[in-house]
Amino acid sequence: MGVNRVCFNCGSSSFVSDRSLGGKIVCSKCGSSSFKNKSSSFLKSKYLVFLAIAIAILIIVI
């Protein structure tokens, strides 16, 4: 089971091992070596924000 990581700079989830840096893991899109674990609570809160906005728009339209 792999660890779900995303790039701190661009949000990409594709990483490569850079041979010139001694095998250090870097982002394949922006080249940054800073990454963080993907949080499921962030995705849930993002979903709730979009749901609240959709309900507010629906109430305004009606």
VOTI-878871 format. One line per field, with one value per atom (N, C-alpha, C): z, x, y; atom name. Coordinates in nm, 2 decimals. Each point is the difference from the previous one (the first is absolute). Example, Ala and Ser with C-alpha at 12.3 -4.5 7.8 and 13.67 -1.06 7.14 Angstrom:
2
c3 = [0.78	0.00	0.00	-0.07	0.00	0.08]
c1 = [1.32	-0.09	0.09	-0.04	0.09	-0.08]
c2 = [-0.57	0.12	0.12	0.11	0.11	0.11]
atome = [N	CA	C	N	CA	C]
***
This chain:
62
c3 = [0.00	0.00	0.00	-0.09	-0.02	0.09	0.03	0.08	-0.10	0.03	-0.09	0.04	-0.10	0.02	-0.11	0.03	-0.10	0.01	-0.11	0.00	0.08	0.08	0.08	-0.09	-0.11	-0.09	-0.10	-0.08	-0.11	0.02	0.10	0.03	-0.08	-0.08	-0.08	0.09	-0.05	0.08	-0.07	-0.10	-0.07	0.04	0.05	0.05	-0.07	-0.01	-0.06	0.09	-0.01	0.08	-0.09	0.05	-0.08	0.03	-0.10	0.01	0.03	-0.05	0.03	0.14	0.08	0.14	0.09	-0.05	0.08	0.03	-0.09	0.01	0.08	0.02	0.08	-0.09	0.07	-0.07	-0.03	-0.12	-0.05	-0.08	-0.01	-0.08	-0.15	-0.08	-0.14	-0.08	0.06	-0.08	0.03	0.13	0.03	0.06	0.03	0.05	0.15	0.07	0.14	0.08	0.11	0.09	0.12	0.02	0.11	-0.03	0.08	-0.02	0.13	0.00	0.12	-0.03	0.11	-0.02	-0.03	-0.08	-0.04	0.11	0.04	0.11	-0.04	0.05	-0.04	0.06	0.12	0.06	-0.08	-0.07	-0.09	-0.11	-0.06	-0.11	0.05	0.12	0.06	0.02	0.06	0.03	-0.13	-0.11	-0.13	-0.06	0.02	-0.05	0.08	0.13	0.07	-0.04	-0.03	-0.04	-0.13	-0.10	-0.13	0.02	0.09	0.03	0.06	0.09	0.06	-0.10	-0.09	-0.11	-0.09	-0.04	-0.09	0.07	0.13	0.07	0.01	0.02	0.01	-0.14	-0.10	-0.14	-0.03	0.04	-0.02	0.07	0.13	0.07	-0.06	-0.04	-0.07	-0.12	-0.08	-0.13	0.02	0.10	0.03	0.07]
c1 = [0.09	-0.09	0.09	-0.02	0.08	-0.05	0.09	-0.04	-0.05	-0.11	-0.06	0.07	0.09	0.07	-0.03	0.00	-0.02	0.11	0.04	0.10	-0.05	0.08	-0.04	-0.02	0.08	-0.01	-0.11	-0.01	-0.09	-0.12	0.01	-0.11	0.00	0.10	0.01	0.03	-0.04	0.02	0.10	0.07	0.10	0.14	0.08	0.13	0.10	0.12	0.11	0.12	0.09	0.12	0.11	0.05	0.11	0.13	0.07	0.12	0.12	-0.02	0.11	0.00	-0.11	-0.01	0.01	0.06	0.02	-0.13	-0.09	-0.13	-0.10	0.01	-0.10	-0.13	-0.11	-0.13	-0.03	-0.04	-0.04	-0.12	-0.07	-0.12	0.04	-0.08	0.04	-0.05	-0.09	-0.05	0.07	0.03	0.07	0.14	0.04	0.13	0.02	-0.10	0.01	0.02	0.07	0.02	-0.09	-0.08	-0.09	-0.14	-0.04	-0.13	-0.07	-0.13	-0.08	-0.09	-0.04	-0.10	-0.14	-0.07	-0.13	-0.09	-0.08	-0.09	-0.14	-0.07	-0.14	-0.09	0.03	-0.08	-0.01	0.11	0.00	-0.10	0.00	-0.10	-0.14	-0.02	-0.14	-0.04	0.09	-0.04	-0.02	0.08	-0.02	-0.14	-0.04	-0.13	-0.11	0.02	-0.11	-0.01	0.11	0.00	-0.08	0.03	-0.07	-0.15	-0.03	-0.14	-0.07	0.06	-0.06	-0.02	0.10	-0.01	-0.12	-0.01	-0.11	-0.13	-0.02	-0.12	-0.04	0.10	-0.02	-0.05	0.07	-0.04	-0.15	-0.03	-0.13	-0.11	0.03	-0.09	-0.02	0.11	-0.01	-0.08	0.02	-0.07	-0.15	-0.04	-0.14	-0.05]
c2 = [-0.12	0.12	0.12	0.09	0.12	0.11	0.09	0.12	0.11	0.06	0.10	0.13	0.05	0.12	0.09	0.13	0.11	0.10	0.06	0.11	0.12	0.06	0.12	0.12	0.01	0.11	0.00	-0.11	-0.01	-0.09	-0.09	-0.09	-0.13	-0.02	-0.12	-0.12	-0.12	-0.12	-0.09	0.05	-0.08	0.04	-0.10	0.02	-0.09	0.04	-0.08	0.01	-0.10	0.00	0.07	0.11	0.07	-0.06	-0.05	-0.07	0.10	0.12	0.10	0.05	-0.02	0.04	-0.12	-0.11	-0.12	-0.07	0.00	-0.08	0.07	0.13	0.08	0.01	-0.01	0.00	0.15	0.03	0.13	-0.01	0.11	0.01	0.00	-0.08	-0.01	0.12	0.08	0.12	0.12	0.03	0.13	-0.02	-0.12	-0.03	0.03	0.03	0.03	-0.13	0.01	-0.12	0.01	0.10	0.01	-0.06	-0.09	-0.06	-0.03	-0.02	-0.03	-0.12	-0.06	-0.11	0.06	-0.07	0.04	-0.03	0.09	-0.01	-0.02	-0.10	-0.02	0.10	0.05	0.10	0.13	0.03	0.12	-0.02	-0.12	-0.03	0.01	-0.05	0.00	0.15	0.08	0.14	0.08	-0.04	0.07	-0.04	-0.12	-0.05	0.07	0.02	0.07	0.15	0.06	0.14	0.01	-0.08	0.00	-0.03	-0.09	-0.03	0.12	0.07	0.12	0.11	0.02	0.10	-0.04	-0.13	-0.04	0.02	-0.03	0.02	0.15	0.08	0.15	0.05	-0.04	0.04	-0.04	-0.12	-0.06	0.08	0.04	0.08	0.14	0.06	0.13	0.00	-0.10	-0.01	-0.02	-0.08	-0.03	0.12]
atome = [N	CA	C	N	CA	C	N	CA	C	N	CA	C	N	CA	C	N	CA	C	N	CA	C	N	CA	C	N	CA	C	N	CA	C	N	CA	C	N	CA	C	N	CA	C	N	CA	C	N	CA	C	N	CA	C	N	CA	C	N	CA	C	N	CA	C	N	CA	C	N	CA	C	N	CA	C	N	CA	C	N	CA	C	N	CA	C	N	CA	C	N	CA	C	N	CA	C	N	CA	C	N	CA	C	N	CA	C	N	CA	C	N	CA	C	N	CA	C	N	CA	C	N	CA	C	N	CA	C	N	CA	C	N	CA	C	N	CA	C	N	CA	C	N	CA	C	N	CA	C	N	CA	C	N	CA	C	N	CA	C	N	CA	C	N	CA	C	N	CA	C	N	CA	C	N	CA	C	N	CA	C	N	CA	C	N	CA	C	N	CA	C	N	CA	C	N	CA	C	N	CA	C	N	CA	C	N	CA	C	N	CA	C	N	CA	C]
***
